[in-house]
Amino acid sequence: MNTRIVNESRREFLKAGAGLALAVYATPALAAAAAAAAESPATPFAPNAFVRIGGDGVVTVVSKHLEMGQGTFTGIATLIAEELDADWSQVRVVGAPADAKRYGHAAWGGAIQGTGGSSAMPGAWDQMRQAGATARAMLVAAAAETWNVPAEQILVSRGVLSHAGSGRRAGFGELAATAARQPVPAEPPKLKTADQYTLIGKLKLPRTDSRAKTDGSAMFTQDVQLPDMLVAVIAHPPRFGARVARFDAAKAKTITGVADVFVVPGEPGVYAGGVAVLARDTWTALRAREALTVEWDDAGALRASSDELSAQYRALAAKPGKTVIARGDVDGALAGKRLIEAIYEVPFLAHASMEPLNCVVALGADGCEIWNGEQFHTVDQGAVAKKLGITPDRVTINQLYAGGSFGRRANPKSDYILETVALAMAARERGRQVPIKLVWTREDDTRGGYYRPLTVHAVAAALDENGAIAGWRHRIVGQSILKGSPFEAMMVKDGIDATTVEGVDDLPYAVENLHLDLHSPDPGVPVQWWRSVGHTHSGFATEVFVDELAGAAGADPYRFRRGLLGAHPREIGVLDRVAREARWSDPLPPAAEGLRRGRGIAVHKSFDTYVAQVAEVTVRPDGSFRIDRIVCAVDCGVAINPDVIRAQMEGGIGYGLSAALYGAITLKDGIVEQSNFHDYRPLRMQDMPAVEVHIVASTEKPTGVGEPGTAVAAPALVNALFAATGRRVRRLPIDPRELRA
């Protein structure tokens, strides 16, 4: 077949028109690469170009980061448009293809392209502003040349250049062709100071993806339609590690529109494989899968149940693990004192994003083309190239929108991408070299593995005569996310997975004597990062335990924390702000008869962003409760898009509350018991409390906001429940029966 298949997203990116392709200054090496590429008549854009301006004045921003609902497209466009002095209504954003040479993530050293770790804005801050400033300088040079006036006399505002002395005015589009002939500045232009911003920090800047997602023109993977394309679904084994023993597809093949049924072998430790059905559309493929009869070989499959794993983890928590931190003399500090001890446990969690996993692959004679809500461009590109036995540059990945991810599409083993490629390869071997769209249902997504790991924290501490922490011993039992992944060599040192211990290994509280160790069991359940990664369990364990220490000291939970944070002013800043906004020192209004009210506080830093929250609850006699309000303070450096920051804090809080109230993936004899939103319940509208978000003003460089709000929600809630009931919750999800009066 003709593999030069291009969807709407790719056509938009490749469109040259009569406009201007602006190389942007990042480093001398990149500038040189841009100049070299510009010399080729076949390459209308510089290879590191982030800005394009057409003759119609439309400014197209090429985003190297995935837009999955978190506002990255808007943030990157804001940075460029601010320095460009563009008219925001004329700004458009498209996703960049996989190409680490042009679109490597600055925050990850530039060698890998991808989105994750709440790092897009920190990585884009300098580079994207410089991109806009460089484009502006070239437009000004074009106007100065055209009008024969000094460049320093030209003003730029909202997409229009003007010269007061001559009365000349021109829009970006009118000067685009001339600007394209200007040399890229040898030195980066001076950037604006904060008092000159017209877009950065403005609350109601409309999101760049709102219109497309409202009118239906936004391209998600499920929207991709290619000539001769077949839709595939797979009957996966119900147990991790199982294989197909035999199957009967006779009934499935009688359904009109079914093209083929065959086994796709799994790749151990990467993807499950199973019995694939290829059909003309999704509905037909699903009906055919239901008609299959499959027998599974469970000889090498996981047969454990959640209760067994929990017991194994708790047993490990009683034994010393690999030392992570050994500061001071913990044994001496704890000896002879009253110990405060607790065990905290969080379960496996699915990501459960609104768009289940899917991918489109077209194999050609000399390469491969992929359409995907692409989060891990370079990792996926390399994994696919290795599987096909080709070089990464022959794997084209087109970046589309993603309907959420929460980490799932950044799978370090490229699981569902490689499964789609395996499908396409198997189909080709059977004489069907056509594009393949793999579709996972919600049930496939919930049962498909790669969960937030089950984790147990065992903590013990003692207080001195002044109420300070004399010593703190902390043990974590949690499966390594990075073991067997491309990141193991970089992020697993001496057997310590950095993502498992984060949030404890940099504990901000003044603890002179601290010992942290780790067990990393591997029960055979596929795991990976989940929104806020290690912080999702470390924030819960540490902040609930600090509350317990405050109780043991007879201290106010807010003031107890504050007294231990003397060396951490930004934690103090958000803690003070949230206490003030929540009116912490004022008593809560009295509850109606039979009801109990409480207020809890928590503070935690993750991804260099500081978040504090206060939760207020009302508890009924039967232990059920209502979350009345959550007040949140966040310090994320310069607030690029305050409205997006508020939305991400609100969304992160909702996501964290979903896990605290309902979230659990459980196993019975190796089979995942949950399947869809009826038994893996997210937060409903009636569950969502009123949320107030307060952004702490800062001049520090921006940090990420996609994940930090999630880690603080559960401990703030649990601490509020204790304040209301006197009962400590140490295991999630919360069991209301433990809160009965």
Secondary structure, 3 states (H helix, E strand, C coil): CCCCCCCHHHHHHHCCCCCEEECCCCCHHHHHHHHHHHCCCCCCCCCCCCEEECCCCCEEEEECCCCCCCCHHHHHHHHHHHHHCCCHHHEEEEECCCCHHHHCCHHHCCCCCCCCCCCHHHHHHHHHHHHHHHHHHHHHHHHHHHHCCCHHHEEEECCEEEECCCCEEEEHHHHHHHHCCCCCCCCCCCCCCHHHCCCCCCCCCCCCCHHHHHHCCCCEHHHCCCCCCEEEEEECCCECCCEEEEEECHHHHCCCCEEEEEEECCECCCECCEEEEEECCHHHHHHHHHCCEEEEECCCCCCCCHHHHHHHHHHHCCCCCEEEEEECCHHHHHCCCCCEEEEEEECEECCCCCCCCEEEEEECCCCEEEEECCCCHHHHHHHHHHHHCCCHHHEEEEECECCCCCCCCCCCCCHHHHHHHHHHHHHHHCCCCCCEEEECCHHHHHHCCCEECCEEEEEEEEECCCCCEEEEEEEEEECCCCCCCCCHHHHEECCEEHHHHCCCCCCCCCCCCEEEEEECCCCCCCECCCCCCCHHHHHHHHHHHHHHHHHHHCCCHHHHHHHCCCCCHHHHHHHHHHHHHCCCCCCCCCCCCCCEEEEEEEEEEECCEEEEEEEEEEECCCCCEEEEEEEEEEECCCCCCHHHHHHHHHHHHHHHHHHHHCCCECEECCEECCCCCCCCCCCCHHHCCEEEEEECCCCCCCCCCCCHHHHHHHHHHHHHHHHHHCCCCCECCCCHHHHCC
